[in-house]
């Protein structure tokens, strides 16, 4: 809640913006690792490997399912909070607007996500971080565009809202490397689970209605 409150503060600075994204990225990675460990524990139990450690099958299965549940639950929760904070922070800076046109004009040397100056050219290798150019020719800090797309689950340019081609971004050496592809796939799984939970009452109601009409009750 402290980080969410900081992300909603009207006076945003560069360090604070990075802090918010780093916190959500940390929670995201922890939930990802927890889900992987839980999934492996369930699979090891199904293959009987728990007997090698003298662990009862029911205990091992409960442990794996619990870790898998908490990993997915907090992963979905973190993604929703990160999306809200990303929208509010970017719109407060002025180069992004969820609806309508941005309130500020974007310079070629300014990052639209954090609003700070870009000192490293796209073709240069940065000491701290690199600079990335989208297909719409807008440039961003490496960490900013990574947090915008992966943590904030955005697939459009923060300024012009042109769709971001994630496959094209993955084909480049930075800002996305091949080891980050599972993180995007895990994020898509969390979105799918989120929509499944949201639509679950409707699905159950439709199934019960069909069963009632067909007389299958």
C-alpha positions as CSV (number, residue, x, y, z in Angstrom):
1,X,0.0,0.0,0.0
2,X,3.0,2.3,0.7
3,X,4.3,1.9,-2.9
4,X,0.8,2.3,-4.3
5,X,0.4,5.6,-2.4
6,X,3.8,6.8,-3.7
7,X,2.7,5.9,-7.2
8,X,-0.4,8.1,-6.8
9,X,1.5,11.1,-5.5
10,X,1.2,14.2,-7.6
11,X,4.9,15.1,-7.5
12,X,6.7,12.3,-9.2
13,X,10.5,12.2,-9.5
14,X,12.7,9.9,-11.5
15,X,13.9,7.8,-8.5
16,X,10.4,7.4,-7.2
17,X,9.1,6.2,-10.5
18,X,11.9,3.6,-10.7
19,X,11.2,2.5,-7.1
20,X,7.5,1.8,-7.9
21,X,8.3,-0.3,-10.9
22,X,11.2,-2.2,-9.1
23,X,8.8,-3.0,-6.3
24,X,6.1,-4.4,-8.5
25,X,8.8,-6.2,-10.6
26,X,10.1,-7.8,-7.4
27,X,6.7,-9.0,-6.4
28,X,6.0,-10.3,-9.9
29,X,9.3,-12.3,-9.9
30,X,8.5,-13.7,-6.4
31,X,5.0,-14.8,-7.5
32,X,6.5,-16.3,-10.6
33,X,9.1,-18.3,-8.7
34,X,6.5,-19.4,-6.1
35,X,4.2,-20.7,-8.9
36,X,7.1,-22.6,-10.6
37,X,8.1,-24.2,-7.3
38,X,4.5,-25.2,-6.6
39,X,4.0,-26.6,-10.1
40,X,7.3,-28.6,-9.8
41,X,6.2,-30.0,-6.4
42,X,2.8,-31.1,-7.8
43,X,4.6,-32.8,-10.8
44,X,7.2,-34.5,-8.5
45,X,4.3,-35.8,-6.4
46,X,2.5,-37.2,-9.4
47,X,5.6,-39.0,-10.5
48,X,6.2,-40.4,-7.0
49,X,9.5,-38.5,-6.4
50,X,8.3,-37.4,-3.0
51,X,8.9,-40.9,-1.7
52,X,12.6,-40.4,-2.2
53,X,12.5,-37.8,0.5
54,X,10.0,-39.8,2.7
55,X,7.3,-37.2,2.3
56,X,3.6,-38.3,2.3
57,X,1.9,-37.8,-1.0
58,X,-1.0,-35.8,0.5
59,X,1.5,-33.5,2.3
60,X,3.6,-33.0,-0.8
61,X,0.4,-32.3,-2.9
62,X,-1.0,-29.8,-0.4
63,X,2.4,-28.0,-0.3
64,X,2.6,-27.8,-4.1
65,X,-1.0,-26.7,-4.6
66,X,-0.7,-24.1,-1.9
67,X,2.4,-22.6,-3.4
68,X,0.8,-22.6,-6.9
69,X,-2.3,-20.9,-5.6
70,X,-0.5,-18.2,-3.7
71,X,1.8,-17.6,-6.7
72,X,-1.0,-17.1,-9.1
73,X,-3.2,-15.2,-6.7
74,X,-0.6,-12.6,-5.7
75,X,0.6,-12.5,-9.3
76,X,-2.9,-11.5,-10.6
77,X,-3.2,-9.0,-7.7
78,X,0.2,-7.4,-8.4
79,X,-0.6,-7.1,-12.1
80,X,-3.8,-5.1,-11.4
81,X,-2.1,-2.8,-9.0
82,X,0.8,-2.3,-11.3
83,X,-1.5,-1.4,-14.2
84,X,-3.3,1.2,-12.2
85,X,-0.1,2.8,-10.9
86,X,1.4,2.8,-14.4
87,X,-1.6,4.6,-15.8
88,X,-1.7,7.2,-13.0
89,X,2.0,7.9,-13.0
90,X,2.3,8.2,-16.7
91,X,-0.8,10.4,-17.0
92,X,0.5,12.7,-14.1
93,X,3.7,13.3,-16.0
94,X,1.6,14.4,-19.0
95,X,2.9,12.5,-21.9
96,X,0.3,9.8,-21.6
97,X,-3.5,9.9,-21.5
98,X,-5.7,6.9,-21.1
99,X,-8.4,8.7,-23.2
100,X,-7.7,11.6,-25.6
101,X,-4.4,13.4,-26.4
102,X,-1.5,13.9,-24.1
103,X,-1.2,17.3,-22.3
104,X,2.4,17.8,-23.3
105,X,4.4,17.6,-26.5
106,X,7.1,14.9,-26.5
107,X,10.6,15.9,-27.4
108,X,12.9,13.4,-29.2
109,X,15.3,13.3,-26.3
110,X,12.7,12.7,-23.5
111,X,11.3,9.4,-22.3
112,X,7.5,9.5,-22.4
113,X,7.2,7.0,-19.5
114,X,9.2,8.8,-16.8
115,X,9.5,12.3,-18.4
116,X,13.3,12.4,-18.0
117,X,16.0,13.3,-20.5
118,X,17.6,10.6,-22.6
119,X,21.4,10.9,-22.9
120,X,22.3,7.7,-24.6
121,X,21.7,7.3,-28.3
122,X,19.7,4.3,-29.6
123,X,22.8,2.9,-31.4
124,X,25.1,3.4,-28.4
125,X,25.9,1.1,-25.6
126,X,24.9,2.7,-22.3
127,X,26.9,2.4,-19.1
128,X,23.9,2.1,-16.8
129,X,21.1,1.3,-19.3
130,X,20.4,1.5,-23.0
131,X,17.9,3.4,-25.0
132,X,15.2,1.7,-27.1
133,X,13.2,3.0,-30.1
134,X,9.7,1.6,-30.8
135,X,8.4,1.1,-34.4
136,X,6.6,4.5,-34.0
137,X,10.1,6.1,-33.6
138,X,9.6,7.2,-30.0
139,X,12.5,6.5,-27.7
140,X,12.5,5.3,-24.1
141,X,14.8,4.3,-21.3
142,X,15.4,0.5,-21.3
143,X,14.0,0.0,-17.8
144,X,11.0,2.3,-18.4
145,X,9.8,0.5,-21.5
146,X,10.4,-2.9,-19.9
147,X,8.4,-1.9,-16.9
148,X,5.7,-0.4,-19.1
149,X,5.2,-3.6,-21.2
150,X,6.0,-6.4,-18.7
151,X,5.0,-5.0,-15.3
152,X,2.4,-2.6,-16.4
153,X,1.1,-5.1,-19.0
154,X,0.8,-2.4,-21.7
155,X,1.2,-3.2,-25.4
156,X,1.0,0.3,-26.9
157,X,3.3,3.2,-27.1
158,X,2.8,5.5,-24.0
159,X,2.6,8.6,-26.2
160,X,1.0,7.8,-29.5
161,X,-0.7,4.5,-28.5
162,X,0.6,2.6,-31.5
163,X,0.7,-1.1,-30.8
164,X,4.0,-2.5,-29.6
165,X,5.3,-5.6,-31.4
166,X,6.6,-7.7,-28.6
167,X,8.0,-10.3,-31.0
168,X,10.1,-7.7,-32.7
169,X,11.3,-6.4,-29.3
170,X,12.3,-9.9,-28.3
171,X,14.3,-10.3,-31.5
172,X,16.6,-7.4,-30.4
173,X,19.4,-7.8,-27.9
174,X,17.8,-5.2,-25.6
175,X,15.7,-4.2,-23.8
176,X,14.2,-7.7,-23.8
177,X,16.3,-10.8,-23.8
178,X,15.2,-14.4,-24.4
179,X,15.1,-15.1,-20.6
180,X,12.3,-12.6,-20.2
181,X,10.0,-14.4,-22.6
182,X,8.7,-16.7,-19.9
183,X,7.8,-13.7,-17.8
184,X,5.6,-12.4,-20.6
185,X,4.0,-15.8,-21.0
186,X,3.4,-16.0,-17.2
187,X,1.8,-12.6,-17.4
188,X,-0.5,-13.8,-20.2
189,X,-1.4,-16.8,-18.0
190,X,-2.3,-14.4,-15.1
191,X,-4.5,-12.3,-17.4
192,X,-6.3,-15.5,-18.6
193,X,-6.9,-16.6,-15.0
194,X,-8.1,-13.1,-14.1
195,X,-10.7,-13.1,-16.9
196,X,-11.7,-16.7,-16.0
197,X,-12.4,-15.7,-12.4
198,X,-14.3,-12.6,-13.5
199,X,-16.5,-14.6,-15.9
200,X,-16.8,-17.7,-13.7
201,X,-20.3,-16.7,-12.3
202,X,-21.6,-16.1,-15.9
203,X,-20.2,-19.4,-17.1
204,X,-21.7,-21.3,-14.2
205,X,-25.1,-19.6,-14.7
206,X,-25.1,-20.5,-18.4
207,X,-24.2,-24.1,-17.7
208,X,-27.0,-24.4,-15.1
209,X,-29.4,-22.7,-17.5
210,X,-28.6,-25.1,-20.3
211,X,-29.0,-28.1,-17.9
212,X,-32.3,-26.8,-16.7
213,X,-33.6,-26.3,-20.3
214,X,-32.5,-29.7,-21.4
215,X,-33.8,-31.3,-18.2
216,X,-30.4,-32.7,-17.2
217,X,-30.8,-31.8,-13.5
